[in-house]
């Protein structure tokens, strides 16, 4: 007599998938002797914070596909179904698909707290065996016993998908990290985490919008310009000590790095070393948006101009400069440089190196 297949369903947001998820999947495959394990990314979790940002189901599905271990697959049932994901619907789908299989449903121990609130939880337990992996030391033993769930004695993996949105990428597989940076995922979450200042955030979005407009005006890639504008101040609110500590970690010789260059340099290295942005043009456009440089391309000029003329900037003559840039970007660029050079000179906030760069572009 042929033994029934052993099929496990591993549901979750996987926003994004990380090494901890794969460790649990491999453990389940081995301990339960599974024939197959299915990752089932949800469309919308009824218990998740609605304020939490989600990347699209397509992106989450694609990232899971990049790191599937042996015997593991990914199922789009909940993504395609759309709406709130209820476990009972997913279990019924798998029970129909694998009529004679032994079904397992894998959850984290944090889900035990609300297990009694799950829709049709008793039916879920009839149709499948609930498997619980430990996420922390706190275990709701009452619900564990009530629903006859099996607790894995796994090593607690101190990493969650939230870590990524807090600028910790250590739990990602290289392929997933590359996918994230190539598709600009979690950028807004990371921006909010680093800046945490409403007015500064408004300025970043205003700069991004204007940068995209200038790119279209110059027949450049508006998406690249937009992200250059959006991210130009991502490290602006860091303390001087944090800037220099981070640059030291990046092996930057700081002997000739004045304070006014700190946030443009740390932003550049954060994007290239930490986020590992695929489009280096974006990082390059940010690297000189405060100090300027002799080798600025159009994207660097766009970010500089958008930063100086973004909605919300208020100083004498700003509206005339905006109108000029709209008619003739390059002439507007020179005029903004002239105005800014005069301001910096009057305030005594410019060194000889920076003055020479300003004059180079004004006279070019």
KAFEN-V487957 format. One record per run of one state. SS is the DSSP state (@ for helix, = for strand, . for the rest). FROM is the first residue (numbers start at 1). TO is the last residue. If there is no record, write none. Layout:
ss,from,to
SS,FROM,TO
SS,FROM,TO
//
This chain:
ss,from,to
.,1,5
=,6,12
.,13,18
@,19,32
.,33,35
=,36,41
.,42,44
=,45,45
.,46,56
@,57,66
.,67,71
=,72,74
.,75,76
@,77,81
.,82,84
=,85,85
.,86,86
@,87,97
.,98,101
=,102,108
@,109,117
.,118,120
@,121,127
.,128,128
=,129,133
.,134,140
@,141,146
.,147,149
=,150,151
.,152,160
@,161,165
.,166,173
@,174,182
.,183,186
@,187,195
.,196,197
@,198,217
.,218,221
@,222,231
.,232,239
@,240,249
.,250,258
@,259,274
.,275,279
@,280,286
.,287,297
@,298,309
.,310,317
@,318,327
.,328,328
@,329,347
.,348,351
@,352,363
.,364,364
//
